[in-house]
Amino acid sequence: MHAIKDAVHDYVEVDGVARDLLDTAAMQRLRHVKQLSTVRLVYPSASHTRFEHSLGVYHLAREALTQLGIDGARADAVRAAALLHDVGHGPYGHQTERIIERRLGRHHDDVHELLETADIAGVLESHGLAPDVIADLIAGRGKLGQLVSGDLDVDRMDYLLRDAHHTGVPYGTVDPGRLVRVLKFVDGTLALEEGNVATAESLLVARALMNATVYRHHVSRIAGSMLERSAERLLDSTDVTPERFARMTDAELLTSLQGCAETTEMATRLAERRLYKRAVWAELEAVPDAVLEADDEAIRAFEGEIAEAADVPARSVIVDCPGRPSMPETDTRVVVSGTVRRLHEQSPLVQGLQAAQRAQWRLGVYAPEADLEGVERATKRVLGLE
C-alpha cells in the first residue's frame, strides 16, 4: 500500500491495479495537462493538473465503494475507471474537446481504443480486468458506471472541491465525506439517502457559483476561444494529425502553435496574456434563435461576415456562443418519503438557480482592442442583436 500526499484529501492510499496504472504513459501525461486550462490566466494559483484530480476521484471512489459494500473484482474495476476517467482528454482539457469531437468523432469519455494500448491493457488484464469493461464504466454505463460519470459521480465531487481550493474562491466547497456516506442504490439508480435534499442542493449551488465565477469567467472564455481557433488552424495548415493532436500535452500544443506561421501571432498573445477584448457581450434574450442554434460551420460564417462588414482581417473576429443554458445536476436523485425523486421535483432552490443561470448567460464576440468599435457595430447588424 502506497500513500500519496494530496492537497485536498490529505493522504490517498493506492494499491493493486491503481498503483500499477499510475506508471502508464497515459496517466503520466496527465501531469502535463492542467485541470483548469485557460482559467489559470484569471486565477494564477489554479495550476493543478488532471493527474492529481484523477487521484482525488480514485480516492472518493474507494470511499464510496466501501460505503456501498462493494468489493472484489467489481470494486477493482470501478477504482481503475475512476483513476483513468480523464485519460481521453486532449491538451487544455475541455478547451480542445470540440475540436477532437469534430475531427475524430469521439468524446473524451470514449476511451475504448485508448485503453487497448499495450501498457494500459497489460496492466488491466494482469489484474483480471477487461479494458472494454473499464471503458464502459468511464462512459457511465451500467449500475456502477454512475459512480464515475453520472449526476452523483465522484468526478464532480472532487473537481468542485479541488478547483475551489486552488483558485482560492469559497464557492465550490462541498462536503464529499457527507456526500459519499449517504449514497445508496435504489432499484439500480444511484441516489442520496432520505433526509439529504440539502446535501444535494449544496452540490447544485456549488456548481452554479463556480460556473459564474470560475468556469465561465469572461477572460477564460476569450483565451479559450483564441486557443480553439488557433488549434483548428494548426490542424488545417500542418501535418499534425488529429490523433497526434489529441495526445499532446498543454506545453506541446503551445509550442506547436508558436512554431506554425498561421498561428504564431495568436500563440504569442496567449503566452503573454495579450488577449482579445469583448466587442459584444449580449444577454440571452437579445440573441436570435438562429444564432443560438448555429453549428460550428455557421459560427465561422458569422465571423467572416462580421469581419468583412467591419473591414478587419477574418482572424480578428471570434464569435463565442455557448449552448442554451442547462443544469444537469437538477436530475440528481434523492430519497424523499421513501420514494426516489429528482432534485428539481423537490427543491425550491432549483428554479431560482436556473433563472440565475439564464440571467448570467452571455454571447461573446471578441476582437483586438483597436478593432472593437467597428466589430461591435458589424456584429449587431450581422447577428441581428437587439
C-alpha positions as CSV (number, residue, x, y, z in Angstrom):
1,M,0.0,0.0,0.0
2,H,1.3,3.4,-1.0
3,A,0.1,6.7,0.4
4,I,0.3,9.8,-1.8
5,K,0.0,13.2,-0.1
6,D,-2.8,15.3,-1.7
7,A,-3.6,19.0,-1.1
8,V,-7.3,18.2,-0.8
9,H,-7.8,14.7,0.6
10,D,-4.6,14.6,2.7
11,Y,-3.3,11.0,2.0
12,V,-4.6,8.9,-0.9
13,E,-3.9,5.2,-0.4
14,V,-3.0,3.5,-3.7
15,D,-2.6,-0.2,-4.2
16,G,-3.4,-3.1,-6.6
17,V,-4.4,-2.1,-10.1
18,A,-4.4,1.6,-9.4
19,R,-0.7,1.5,-8.2
20,D,0.3,-0.2,-11.5
21,L,-1.8,2.1,-13.7
22,L,-0.1,5.2,-12.3
23,D,3.1,4.4,-14.1
24,T,1.5,4.1,-17.6
25,A,2.3,6.7,-20.2
26,A,-1.4,7.7,-20.5
27,M,-1.6,8.5,-16.7
28,Q,1.8,10.3,-16.6
29,R,0.7,12.5,-19.5
30,L,-2.0,13.9,-17.2
31,R,0.8,15.5,-15.1
32,H,1.2,17.9,-18.0
33,V,-2.4,18.8,-18.7
34,K,-3.8,21.5,-16.4
35,Q,-7.2,20.9,-14.9
36,L,-8.5,24.4,-15.5
37,S,-6.8,25.2,-18.8
38,T,-7.2,28.9,-19.5
39,V,-8.9,29.7,-16.1
40,R,-5.3,29.9,-14.7
41,L,-5.0,33.2,-16.7
42,V,-7.6,34.5,-14.3
43,Y,-6.6,32.7,-11.1
44,P,-2.8,32.3,-11.0
45,S,-2.8,29.6,-8.3
46,A,-5.0,27.3,-10.4
47,S,-2.1,25.3,-11.7
48,H,-3.3,21.9,-10.6
49,T,-3.3,19.0,-13.1
50,R,-5.6,16.3,-14.3
51,F,-3.2,13.8,-12.7
52,E,-3.9,15.0,-9.2
53,H,-7.6,15.3,-9.9
54,S,-7.6,11.7,-11.1
55,L,-6.1,10.6,-7.8
56,G,-8.8,12.5,-6.0
57,V,-11.5,10.9,-8.0
58,Y,-10.0,7.5,-7.3
59,H,-9.8,8.3,-3.6
60,L,-13.5,9.2,-3.4
61,A,-14.4,6.1,-5.5
62,R,-12.7,4.0,-2.8
63,E,-14.7,5.7,-0.1
64,A,-18.0,5.3,-2.0
65,L,-17.4,1.6,-2.7
66,T,-16.7,0.9,1.0
67,Q,-19.9,2.8,1.9
68,L,-21.9,0.8,-0.6
69,G,-20.4,-2.5,0.4
70,I,-19.0,-3.2,-3.0
71,D,-15.7,-5.2,-3.1
72,G,-13.8,-7.8,-5.1
73,A,-13.4,-7.5,-8.8
74,R,-16.3,-5.1,-9.2
75,A,-14.6,-2.7,-6.9
76,D,-11.3,-3.1,-8.7
77,A,-13.0,-2.2,-11.9
78,V,-14.6,1.0,-10.6
79,R,-11.3,2.1,-8.9
80,A,-9.5,1.6,-12.2
81,A,-12.1,3.5,-14.1
82,A,-12.0,6.4,-11.6
83,L,-8.3,6.7,-11.9
84,L,-8.4,6.5,-15.7
85,H,-11.5,8.6,-16.3
86,D,-9.6,11.6,-17.7
87,V,-7.0,9.9,-19.9
88,G,-9.1,10.7,-23.0
89,H,-8.8,14.4,-22.6
90,G,-6.7,16.4,-25.2
91,P,-4.4,19.3,-24.4
92,Y,-6.0,22.0,-22.3
93,G,-8.8,19.6,-21.5
94,H,-12.3,20.7,-22.3
95,Q,-10.9,23.6,-24.3
96,T,-10.0,21.4,-27.2
97,E,-12.8,18.8,-26.7
98,R,-15.0,20.1,-29.5
99,I,-12.1,20.0,-32.0
100,I,-11.4,16.4,-31.1
101,E,-15.1,15.5,-31.4
102,R,-15.3,17.1,-34.8
103,R,-12.1,15.6,-36.2
104,L,-12.2,12.1,-34.6
105,G,-15.9,11.7,-33.9
106,R,-15.4,10.8,-30.2
107,H,-16.0,12.4,-26.8
108,H,-13.2,12.4,-24.2
109,D,-15.2,9.7,-22.3
110,D,-14.9,7.3,-25.3
111,V,-11.6,5.6,-24.4
112,H,-12.2,2.1,-25.7
113,E,-9.4,2.4,-28.2
114,L,-7.0,4.1,-25.9
115,L,-7.4,1.5,-23.1
116,E,-6.4,-1.2,-25.6
117,T,-2.9,0.3,-25.9
118,A,-0.2,-2.1,-24.7
119,D,0.7,-0.6,-21.3
120,I,-2.8,0.1,-20.1
121,A,-4.3,-3.1,-21.4
122,G,-1.4,-5.1,-20.0
123,V,-1.9,-3.7,-16.5
124,L,-5.7,-4.2,-16.5
125,E,-5.5,-7.7,-17.9
126,S,-2.8,-8.6,-15.3
127,H,-5.3,-7.8,-12.6
128,G,-8.1,-9.8,-14.4
129,L,-9.9,-6.7,-15.7
130,A,-11.1,-6.3,-19.3
131,P,-10.3,-2.9,-20.9
132,D,-13.7,-2.7,-22.6
133,V,-15.4,-3.1,-19.2
134,I,-13.4,-0.3,-17.7
135,A,-14.1,2.0,-20.8
136,D,-17.8,1.4,-20.4
137,L,-17.6,2.4,-16.7
138,I,-15.7,5.6,-17.7
139,A,-18.6,6.4,-20.1
140,G,-21.0,6.0,-17.2
141,R,-22.6,2.8,-18.5
142,G,-24.2,0.3,-16.1
143,K,-25.1,0.5,-12.5
144,L,-21.6,1.1,-11.2
145,G,-20.8,3.5,-14.0
146,Q,-23.0,6.1,-12.3
147,L,-20.3,6.5,-9.7
148,V,-17.7,7.5,-12.3
149,S,-19.9,9.5,-14.7
150,G,-23.4,10.5,-13.6
151,D,-25.5,13.0,-11.6
152,L,-23.8,12.0,-8.3
153,D,-20.4,11.0,-9.6
154,V,-17.2,11.3,-7.6
155,D,-15.6,13.2,-10.5
156,R,-17.9,16.2,-9.8
157,M,-17.3,16.0,-6.1
158,D,-13.6,16.2,-6.5
159,Y,-13.3,18.8,-9.1
160,L,-15.6,21.3,-7.4
161,L,-13.6,20.9,-4.1
162,R,-10.2,20.9,-5.8
163,D,-10.9,23.8,-8.2
164,A,-12.2,25.9,-5.3
165,H,-9.1,25.1,-3.2
166,H,-6.7,26.0,-6.0
167,T,-8.4,29.1,-7.2
168,G,-8.9,30.4,-3.7
169,V,-12.6,31.0,-4.1
170,P,-15.0,29.9,-1.4
171,Y,-17.9,28.9,-3.7
172,G,-17.2,25.4,-4.7
173,T,-16.7,24.0,-1.3
174,V,-18.8,20.8,-0.9
175,D,-18.6,18.1,1.8
176,P,-17.5,14.9,-0.1
177,G,-17.4,13.0,3.1
178,R,-21.1,13.6,3.7
179,L,-22.0,13.0,0.0
180,V,-20.2,9.7,-0.1
181,R,-21.7,8.5,3.2
182,V,-25.3,9.0,2.1
183,L,-25.0,7.3,-1.3
184,K,-27.2,4.3,-2.0
185,F,-28.6,2.3,-4.9
186,V,-32.4,2.2,-5.2
187,D,-33.5,-0.2,-8.0
188,G,-30.2,0.2,-9.7
189,T,-30.2,4.0,-9.5
190,L,-27.7,5.9,-7.5
191,A,-29.4,8.3,-5.1
192,L,-28.9,10.1,-1.8
193,E,-30.5,8.6,1.3
194,E,-33.6,10.0,3.0
195,G,-33.2,13.5,4.5
196,N,-30.5,14.7,2.1
197,V,-32.2,17.2,-0.1
198,A,-30.0,19.9,1.4
199,T,-26.9,17.8,0.7
200,A,-27.9,17.5,-3.0
201,E,-28.7,21.3,-3.1
202,S,-25.2,22.0,-1.8
203,L,-23.7,20.3,-4.9
204,L,-26.0,22.2,-7.2
205,V,-25.3,25.6,-5.5
206,A,-21.5,25.0,-5.6
207,R,-21.6,24.1,-9.3
208,A,-23.8,27.2,-10.1
209,L,-21.5,29.6,-8.3
210,M,-18.3,28.0,-9.7
211,N,-19.8,28.3,-13.2
212,A,-20.4,32.0,-12.8
213,T,-17.1,33.0,-11.1
214,V,-14.6,30.4,-12.4
215,Y,-15.5,28.1,-15.2
216,R,-17.3,30.8,-17.4
217,H,-15.2,33.8,-16.4
218,H,-15.0,36.1,-19.5
219,V,-11.2,36.2,-19.6
220,S,-11.0,32.4,-19.6
221,R,-13.7,32.3,-22.4
222,I,-11.8,34.7,-24.5
223,A,-8.5,32.9,-24.1
224,G,-10.2,29.5,-24.7
225,S,-11.8,30.8,-27.9
226,M,-8.5,32.1,-29.1
227,L,-6.9,28.7,-28.4
228,E,-9.6,26.8,-30.1
229,R,-9.4,28.9,-33.3
230,S,-5.6,28.6,-33.3
231,A,-5.7,24.8,-32.8
232,E,-8.1,24.4,-35.8
233,R,-5.7,26.4,-38.0
234,L,-2.8,24.3,-36.8
235,L,-4.6,21.1,-37.9
236,D,-5.6,22.7,-41.2
237,S,-2.2,24.1,-42.2
238,T,0.3,21.5,-40.9
239,D,0.9,17.7,-40.9
240,V,-0.2,17.4,-37.3
241,T,-2.8,14.7,-37.3
242,P,-5.9,14.8,-35.1
243,E,-4.7,11.6,-33.5
244,R,-1.4,13.2,-32.5
245,F,-3.1,16.4,-31.5
246,A,-5.4,14.5,-29.1
247,R,-2.5,13.1,-27.2
248,M,-0.5,16.3,-26.9
249,T,0.2,18.0,-23.5
250,D,-0.5,21.6,-22.9
251,A,3.1,22.6,-23.5
252,E,3.4,20.6,-26.7
253,L,0.3,22.3,-28.2
254,L,1.5,25.8,-27.3
255,T,5.0,25.0,-28.8
256,S,3.4,23.7,-32.0
257,L,1.2,26.8,-32.2
258,Q,4.2,29.1,-31.8
259,G,6.1,27.2,-34.5
260,C,3.4,27.4,-37.1
261,A,3.3,30.6,-39.2
262,E,-0.5,30.5,-39.3
263,T,-0.8,30.5,-35.5
264,T,2.3,32.1,-34.1
265,E,0.7,35.5,-33.5
266,M,-2.2,34.1,-31.6
267,A,0.1,31.7,-29.6
268,T,2.3,34.6,-28.6
269,R,-0.8,36.5,-27.5
270,L,-1.9,33.6,-25.3
271,A,1.6,33.0,-23.9
272,E,2.0,36.7,-23.0
273,R,-1.7,37.1,-21.9
274,R,-2.3,39.8,-24.5
275,L,-5.9,38.7,-25.2
276,Y,-8.7,39.9,-27.4
277,K,-11.3,42.1,-25.7
278,R,-15.1,41.9,-25.7
279,A,-16.7,43.8,-28.6
280,V,-20.1,42.4,-27.7
281,W,-21.4,40.7,-24.5
282,A,-25.0,40.0,-25.2
283,E,-27.7,38.6,-22.9
284,L,-29.7,35.5,-23.8
285,E,-32.9,37.5,-24.7
286,A,-31.0,39.7,-27.1
287,V,-29.8,36.8,-29.3
288,P,-31.9,35.4,-32.1
289,D,-32.7,31.7,-32.1
290,A,-30.8,31.3,-35.4
291,V,-27.6,32.3,-33.7
292,L,-28.3,30.3,-30.6
293,E,-28.8,27.2,-32.7
294,A,-25.9,27.8,-35.1
295,D,-23.4,24.9,-35.5
296,D,-19.7,25.4,-35.8
297,E,-19.8,25.9,-39.5
298,A,-22.4,28.6,-39.2
299,I,-20.5,30.4,-36.4
300,R,-17.4,30.5,-38.6
301,A,-19.5,32.0,-41.4
302,F,-20.8,34.7,-39.0
303,E,-17.2,35.5,-38.1
304,G,-16.4,36.0,-41.7
305,E,-19.4,38.2,-42.4
306,I,-18.7,40.4,-39.3
307,A,-15.0,40.8,-40.3
308,E,-16.0,41.8,-43.8
309,A,-18.6,44.3,-42.6
310,A,-16.1,45.7,-40.1
311,D,-13.3,45.8,-42.7
312,V,-10.9,43.9,-40.4
313,P,-8.9,40.6,-41.0
314,A,-11.0,37.5,-40.6
315,R,-8.9,36.3,-37.7
316,S,-9.7,39.5,-35.8
317,V,-13.2,38.3,-35.0
318,I,-14.2,35.4,-32.7
319,V,-17.9,34.6,-32.0
320,D,-18.3,32.6,-28.8
321,C,-21.9,31.3,-28.4
322,P,-22.4,28.8,-25.6
323,G,-25.2,26.3,-25.9
324,R,-28.5,27.1,-24.3
325,P,-28.3,27.2,-20.5
326,S,-28.6,23.8,-18.9
327,M,-28.2,22.4,-15.4
328,P,-28.0,18.6,-15.5
329,E,-27.3,18.4,-11.7
330,T,-31.0,19.1,-11.2
331,D,-31.6,15.5,-12.1
332,T,-29.8,14.3,-9.0
333,R,-31.9,11.6,-7.3
334,V,-32.8,11.9,-3.6
335,V,-35.0,9.6,-1.5
336,V,-37.9,11.6,-0.1
337,S,-40.7,9.9,1.9
338,G,-39.5,6.5,0.8
339,T,-39.5,7.3,-3.0
340,V,-36.7,8.4,-5.3
341,R,-37.3,11.9,-6.7
342,R,-35.3,14.2,-8.9
343,L,-33.9,17.2,-7.2
344,H,-35.8,19.7,-9.4
345,E,-39.1,18.0,-8.3
346,Q,-38.3,18.6,-4.7
347,S,-36.1,21.6,-4.2
348,P,-37.4,25.2,-4.3
349,L,-33.8,26.3,-5.0
350,V,-33.7,24.8,-8.4
351,Q,-36.0,27.3,-10.2
352,G,-34.0,30.3,-8.8
353,L,-30.7,28.8,-9.8
354,Q,-31.9,28.1,-13.3
355,A,-33.2,31.7,-13.6
356,A,-29.8,33.0,-12.4
357,Q,-28.0,30.8,-15.0
358,R,-30.2,32.3,-17.7
359,A,-29.5,35.8,-16.4
360,Q,-25.7,35.2,-16.4
361,W,-25.6,33.7,-19.9
362,R,-23.7,35.8,-22.5
363,L,-22.9,35.6,-26.1
364,G,-19.4,37.0,-26.6
365,V,-17.8,38.5,-29.7
366,Y,-14.0,39.2,-29.3
367,A,-11.5,41.2,-31.3
368,P,-8.2,43.0,-30.8
369,E,-8.7,46.3,-28.9
370,A,-8.1,48.5,-31.9
371,D,-10.9,46.9,-33.8
372,L,-13.6,46.8,-31.1
373,E,-15.8,49.7,-32.2
374,G,-16.1,48.5,-35.8
375,V,-16.6,44.9,-34.8
376,E,-19.3,45.9,-32.3
377,R,-21.3,47.7,-35.0
378,A,-20.9,45.0,-37.5
379,T,-21.9,42.2,-35.1
380,K,-25.1,43.9,-34.2
381,R,-26.0,44.2,-37.9
382,V,-24.9,40.7,-39.0
383,L,-26.3,38.8,-36.0
384,G,-29.4,40.9,-35.6
385,L,-28.8,41.6,-31.9
386,E,-31.2,43.8,-30.1
